[in-house]
């Protein structure tokens, strides 16, 4: 039976005096994908930012495999095994592909197949071909692959992904989807924020929908996908 990889429990988060997240609860099970959905401004990225320690929750708790991480500094949360593929990629454009990967490397004890630069290049052959190029000269799809590869170089147990398909051509979206599915098959636990509903529902085991900073619906992806009323009310899908 799958255990809980990430448990976000009753968190409140603020930007200044603006109350953005209201007692949000999310449970990601080990080796599964949970899609966090919602309209723009619903609180999805804020949830990831709070999990990564960029925002301190004013209420509630966050645990990774039972270990509390809520309120820790971002670098300590990364050391605990959480990595983020950020919206907009945020690669280092003036560094080479190889350098972007190298700066993120964390070697961990245990695990069957640690992520190394060679393994990232095996997963993304185009990055191997461009390993000496500056990251800013890559195409959008290649930059997204680099952002994913950079996150994997920290050998995470939990991977947060914020809009990985954003701005990509359909064939690249399909490739990114295959890569995400393969990471789950290897046992990685993934919290996926994604506006592409079809992609999210295809990949996810479970879904949580946020609406104005509150959990509006949650359940199995197949059940949520079949509930048109919930989709219409919270995502504007018709």
N, C-alpha and C positions, 0 to 999 in steps of 0.2 A: 504494500500500500504506500502511495506517495506521501512523503512528509512535507511539512511547510518550509519552503525555501525563504520566503519573504512574507512577513505579516506586518501590515500597516494597520494600526488599531486606533480608531477614534481620534485621528489627528486633526488639529486646527492649525492653519498656517495663515500668516498675515504678510502683506507688503505694506510696511508702515502701519497706518491705522486701518487699512483696508483688509477686511476679513475675507480671505479667498477660499480656504478649505474649511468645511464644517463637518467635523467628526467623520472624516472619510476612513473607510475600512476596505482593505484589499488583501486577499490572501492568494499568494502564488505558490503552487505546489512544486516540489522538486521534479525536474525533468519535463516541465510543462510550459506552455505559453499562455499567459493571460493578457488579453487585449483590453487596454484602457481607452475607452471611446468617449466622445462628446463633441459638441460644437466648439468652435473657437471661443476661448475665454472660459471654458467650463471648469478648468482647473487641472487639466492633464499634465502639462509641463510643470506646474507648481508642485504636483505630487512627486514627480521625478526629482525636482530641485530639492524638495524637503528630504526625500530619501537619500540623496547624495550629500546632504549636509550644507548645501548652499543657503537654505532657509532652516531656521530652528523651529520645530513645532512648539506651539505654546500649550498644547494639550495632546495627550495620547502617547503612543509608543511605536517604535519600528524595530523589528527583529529580523536578523538573517540567521537561518538555521538555529533559532532559539537564543541567539546572542543579541543583546540590545545594542543598537547603533544610533538611535535617535539622539540628536544633539552633539554627536561626535564631529570633529573636523573632517572636511571632505577627504583629505589625504589618509586619515585613519579609516574611513569607511571603505576606500579603495583597498587598503591593506586587509580589511575584513572579507574581501572577495566580491565587491560590488563594482561594476564598471558601467559606463554610460556611452552610448552612441548618440551624440547630441543632435538636436535639430539644427540644420544648417551646416552640419559636418564639423566645423571648427578645427579643421586640420591646420597645421603650421605651413603656410604657403611658401615661405622662403626656404624651408628645409626640404631635403630630398625625401623620397618615399621611404628609403631605408632609415633615415634619421627620425622621421615621424614614428616609425615602429619602435625604434631602439629606445626612444625617450620614455615609452610607456611600459617597457618590459619589467615584469615582476616575476621572479622565479619562486615557485611554491613547492614545498615538499608534498609528496603523495600525488595521487591522480595517475590515471593510466597513460594519457597522452598529453603532456604539457604543450601549451602553445609557444612555439618558437618562431623566429622570423622565417625559417625555412618552411615551416608548416603553413604559415600565413601565405607565403608565396605559392605553395602547392594548392591552397584553397582558392587563391586569386591569381591565376597565371599572368594576367595583365599587369599586376603590380610587379611581378618579377621582371617583366620586360621593361618596366619603367622605373626600376628601383633607384636609378641614379638621377632621375628627373626631379625637379622641384615640384612639390605637391600642388602648387598653384597653377602649374601648366597642365594638370590632368583634366580630363572631361568630368562632368558632374557625376556620372556613374562610377568612374574610377575613383573619384574623391570619396564617394560613399563607401566603396569597397575598402579604401584606406581607413576611413573612420571606423568601420567594423573591425578591420584587422588590428588597428591600434588598440581598441578596447579589448580584444582577445589577448593581446600581448601581456595584459596584466593577469591572465589566467583566472578569470572571475568564476565564481559559483553562481552569481546572479547577474544577468545582463539586462540593463535598461536601454530601450531603443525608442528614440523620440522622432517620429515621422521619417522612417528610413526610406520610404518610397517617394518622398516629396521632390517634385521637379524632375523626376526621371522618366525617360522614354519607356513605353510599355514593355519592350523586350528586356530592359534593364530591371524594371520592377519585377518581372517574372524571375529573373536570375537572383535578385536579392531575396525574393520569397523562397526560392529553392535553398539558398544558403541558410536562411533562418530556420527552415524546416530541418535541415541537416544538423544544425547546432542542437536543436531539441532532441533529435535522435541520438546524439552523443551524450545526452543527459544534462545539458545546460538549461537552467531555469531562466525564462525570459519574460520580462514585463514590457509589452509592446504598446506604444502609443502610435496610432495610425489613423489617418483620415480616409484611406482607401478601404472602404467597408468590405468589399469583396476579398481583398487580400487578408484583412484582419480576420474575417470569419473563416477563411480557408485555413489559416494557420493556427488559430487559437483553440485551446481546450475550453477555456472559460473566458467570460467577458464581464467587465464592470463598466457601466455607463455613468458618467458624471454629468450633472446639469446644475449650473450655477454653484459649483463647488460642493455639491452634495451627491451622494450615491443615489441615482435614480432607479437603477436596475442592476441586477447581477445574476449570473447563472451560467449554465453550460452554453457554449457558443451555438450549438444546434438549436437550443430552445430560444435564445435571444433572437437568432436569425429568423426564426419562424414567427416571431411576435411582431407583426407589422405595426400594431398600435404603439408599442414601446419604441420602435425605431422612428416612427413618424413624430412622436411627441418629443423625443430627446435628441434625435439626429437630423430631423428634417428630411428623412428618406421617404420618397413616395414612389 
